Amino acid sequence: ELERLMIFKLLKTTCTQCGLEDKRVVLLITSDDIPTPAHMAVVQDLLVAGSVGHWYSSEDRVQIMNAMRSIILKSGLLFTEDLAWEMFNSNILRNIRVVLTFPAVDGHAFQRCVRLFPAVVSAPSLIIEDHWSQEIMIDTADHYLHENPRFSKDLVHGLSRLLVE
């Protein structure tokens, strides 16, 4: 629970900076940072819903409204709470970029994420896969070559090593 609160606090603080200070931020979040579905649900709120107003307490909302009031008035617009939240959310979405990384060695973490949160992996505009280690490539080749009934286990392993080298 403490870890979930930490990632939530980090995201909330970062969103506040992006929304109020018009600060551009790239968050690099690894699979270690999101060990449970509850952690990913927090990230999903930001990536998919794009609205984080429910993250803030009423005291936080008052502070945000006061800060947004001066920003809105300086721009020559008439202040309303709806406009303030709209601008706040718009600033967040314009300024924040979240990069999720899943190591190639732990394909299960990525598969679990895809199954539980399909919208999270469809939301990004770029997915980068890490370089595969030689061991992972051999295991993958073994898996596919093993399906051929004409190949013995030794032949499969030898072919896998040959293909990878």
Contacts in CASP RR format, 6 or more apart in sequence:
PFRMAT RR
TARGET T0000
AUTHOR 0000-0000-0000
METHOD contacts of the structure
MODEL  1
ELERLMIFKLLKTTCTQCGLEDKRVVLLITSDDIPTPAHMAVVQDLLVAG
SVGHWYSSEDRVQIMNAMRSIILKSGLLFTEDLAWEMFNSNILRNIRVVL
TFPAVDGHAFQRCVRLFPAVVSAPSLIIEDHWSQEIMIDTADHYLHENPR
FSKDLVHGLSRLLVE
3 35 0 8 1.000
3 39 0 8 1.000
4 36 0 8 1.000
4 38 0 8 1.000
4 39 0 8 1.000
4 42 0 8 1.000
7 29 0 8 1.000
7 33 0 8 1.000
7 34 0 8 1.000
7 39 0 8 1.000
7 42 0 8 1.000
7 43 0 8 1.000
8 42 0 8 1.000
8 55 0 8 1.000
10 27 0 8 1.000
11 27 0 8 1.000
11 42 0 8 1.000
11 43 0 8 1.000
11 46 0 8 1.000
11 52 0 8 1.000
11 55 0 8 1.000
12 52 0 8 1.000
12 55 0 8 1.000
12 56 0 8 1.000
14 25 0 8 1.000
14 27 0 8 1.000
14 96 0 8 1.000
15 46 0 8 1.000
15 52 0 8 1.000
15 55 0 8 1.000
15 92 0 8 1.000
15 96 0 8 1.000
16 64 0 8 1.000
17 23 0 8 1.000
17 25 0 8 1.000
18 24 0 8 1.000
18 25 0 8 1.000
18 91 0 8 1.000
18 92 0 8 1.000
18 94 0 8 1.000
18 95 0 8 1.000
18 96 0 8 1.000
19 88 0 8 1.000
19 89 0 8 1.000
19 91 0 8 1.000
19 92 0 8 1.000
19 95 0 8 1.000
20 64 0 8 1.000
20 67 0 8 1.000
20 68 0 8 1.000
20 71 0 8 1.000
20 88 0 8 1.000
20 91 0 8 1.000
22 91 0 8 1.000
22 95 0 8 1.000
23 95 0 8 1.000
24 95 0 8 1.000
24 96 0 8 1.000
24 97 0 8 1.000
25 95 0 8 1.000
25 96 0 8 1.000
25 97 0 8 1.000
26 96 0 8 1.000
26 97 0 8 1.000
26 98 0 8 1.000
26 99 0 8 1.000
27 96 0 8 1.000
27 97 0 8 1.000
27 98 0 8 1.000
27 99 0 8 1.000
28 99 0 8 1.000
28 101 0 8 1.000
29 43 0 8 1.000
29 98 0 8 1.000
29 99 0 8 1.000
29 100 0 8 1.000
29 101 0 8 1.000
30 100 0 8 1.000
30 101 0 8 1.000
30 102 0 8 1.000
30 103 0 8 1.000
31 100 0 8 1.000
31 101 0 8 1.000
31 102 0 8 1.000
31 103 0 8 1.000
31 106 0 8 1.000
31 109 0 8 1.000
31 110 0 8 1.000
31 113 0 8 1.000
33 39 0 8 1.000
34 40 0 8 1.000
34 43 0 8 1.000
34 100 0 8 1.000
34 113 0 8 1.000
37 116 0 8 1.000
37 117 0 8 1.000
40 113 0 8 1.000
40 116 0 8 1.000
40 117 0 8 1.000
40 120 0 8 1.000
41 117 0 8 1.000
43 98 0 8 1.000
43 100 0 8 1.000
43 120 0 8 1.000
44 117 0 8 1.000
44 119 0 8 1.000
44 120 0 8 1.000
45 51 0 8 1.000
45 52 0 8 1.000
45 54 0 8 1.000
45 55 0 8 1.000
46 52 0 8 1.000
46 92 0 8 1.000
46 96 0 8 1.000
46 98 0 8 1.000
47 98 0 8 1.000
47 119 0 8 1.000
47 120 0 8 1.000
47 123 0 8 1.000
47 124 0 8 1.000
48 119 0 8 1.000
48 120 0 8 1.000
48 123 0 8 1.000
50 89 0 8 1.000
50 92 0 8 1.000
50 93 0 8 1.000
51 89 0 8 1.000
52 89 0 8 1.000
52 92 0 8 1.000
53 61 0 8 1.000
53 85 0 8 1.000
53 89 0 8 1.000
56 64 0 8 1.000
64 84 0 8 1.000
64 88 0 8 1.000
65 81 0 8 1.000
65 84 0 8 1.000
68 79 0 8 1.000
68 84 0 8 1.000
68 85 0 8 1.000
68 87 0 8 1.000
68 88 0 8 1.000
69 79 0 8 1.000
69 84 0 8 1.000
71 87 0 8 1.000
72 78 0 8 1.000
72 79 0 8 1.000
72 83 0 8 1.000
72 84 0 8 1.000
72 87 0 8 1.000
73 79 0 8 1.000
77 83 0 8 1.000
98 124 0 8 1.000
100 113 0 8 1.000
100 120 0 8 1.000
100 124 0 8 1.000
101 128 0 8 1.000
101 130 0 8 1.000
102 109 0 8 1.000
102 110 0 8 1.000
102 113 0 8 1.000
103 109 0 8 1.000
103 130 0 8 1.000
104 129 0 8 1.000
104 130 0 8 1.000
104 131 0 8 1.000
104 132 0 8 1.000
104 133 0 8 1.000
104 136 0 8 1.000
105 133 0 8 1.000
105 136 0 8 1.000
113 120 0 8 1.000
113 121 0 8 1.000
114 121 0 8 1.000
121 127 0 8 1.000
132 140 0 8 1.000
134 164 0 8 1.000
137 163 0 8 1.000
137 164 0 8 1.000
138 157 0 8 1.000
138 160 0 8 1.000
138 161 0 8 1.000
138 164 0 8 1.000
141 159 0 8 1.000
141 160 0 8 1.000
141 163 0 8 1.000
141 164 0 8 1.000
142 156 0 8 1.000
142 157 0 8 1.000
142 160 0 8 1.000
145 151 0 8 1.000
145 156 0 8 1.000
145 159 0 8 1.000
145 160 0 8 1.000
146 153 0 8 1.000
146 156 0 8 1.000
148 156 0 8 1.000
151 159 0 8 1.000
END
